[in-house]
Amino acid sequence: MNIPLVDLRKQYDPLKEDILQRMSTVLDGMHLFLGENVQALEGEFAAFCGASHGIGVGDGTDALHLIIRAMGIGPGDEVITVANTFVATVEAIVLAGATPVFVDIDPQTHLMDVQQVADAVTARTRAILPVHLYGQPVDMAPVQEIAQAHGLKIIEDACQAHGAEYRGQRTGSLGDAAAFSFYYSKNLGAYGEGGMVVTSDDDLAERIRMLRDHGSKERYYHDLVGCNSRLDELQAAVLRAKLPHLSAWNALRSEHARAYSALLAESSAVLPTEMPDVRHVYHLYAIRVPQRDALRARLQERGVGTGIHYPVPIHLQRAYAYLGYQGGDLPVTESAAREILSLPMYPELADDEIAYVADAVREFFGEKALTRTA
Ligand SMILES: Cc1ncc(COP(=O)(O)O)c(C=O)c1O
């Protein structure tokens, strides 16, 4: 069997006619940027998240960067975040001129260890930037408490967590502003680059709307130093075709995760932990095994695609060496980076494919296959 980490064709095939029709309408109208699809998507996605404003931007990295800039966070300011994330989280802080300060992750969830955040707050801290990695929301109540106590902003990196919930509230409504990515393999993905800021702060929304379009409200009149980060109409049209399916796709991802966990029960692999009070949308299903690289190679031999999210924590990346962190500073993050392995995960994954992947993992450990009980 050949089972890739992600199979986007399987999602495209049933939607093909609708998507092509919508794209054709955009091209017939030749209104290619910030037109009716972007505007409608901004409203629809903000409503989906339970927030007032959506601002379509070029990608998730820009969404984070523009939030930070629009909050007036820059040189001399610190933003508390994690090193177990895609580089863009940290890049956005640095691009704004601010300094990232890392806390370690929780060994169960691999998300921000919220117990460490209070100790990381200094007189320079301006914001906390939790990353809802793999599709699971960070434990936000303690983050909200610390933010309130110290007058800090909360910026959610929700780039992997479209539709995830914490205590019944969706990501995008758990802080002051949230960044979403529509990179093609995300739970809601475009067919090119795309991103969105979601917020209920009217002033912040207004500033980000200006920043994404060269700092202007009116063409050729520039009140802020902005940039060019506009979501385009073709991508917005694709995303509008897909958004109505997102909840069903997320439900399928959760079902697949339950099936994996049942089939891998009591195996040598450490399985993902789903926290109480959250709806995890399983952008990724990441297991932990000390023999990660050998397992990965064996799975590849058996036709199973896997991923490592992420192999080198940001504090140990060459580009960020200037921050002064060293190996051993974030021990939980560092050991996760050595052991984490993402198994195939997408809504269209079939039961027999999940069973095949699970059997291949068990076989690697010399363990007998289980039959599905979930
Ligand atoms: C956690 C996280 N943050 C930020 C980003 C950046 O998003 P984009 O690739 O759309 O710039 C991504 C996605 O790639 C991500 O996974």
The ligand as a Gaussian input file, in Angstrom:
#p B3LYP/6-31G(d) Opt

LIG

0 1
 C        2.448000      26.783000      13.688000
 C        2.576000      27.574000      12.414000
 N        2.767000      28.907000      12.475000
 C        2.870000      29.656000      11.375000
 C        2.786000      29.109000      10.119000
 C        2.993000      29.985000       8.926000
 O        1.975000      29.928000       7.984000
 P        2.300000      30.153000       6.434000
 O        3.028000      28.959000       5.933000
 O        0.940000      30.303000       5.819000
 O        3.085000      31.408000       6.331000
 C        2.564000      27.727000       9.992000
 C        2.369000      27.064000       8.705000
 O        3.095000      26.722000       7.887000
 C        2.474000      26.936000      11.173000
 O        2.304000      25.607000      11.100000

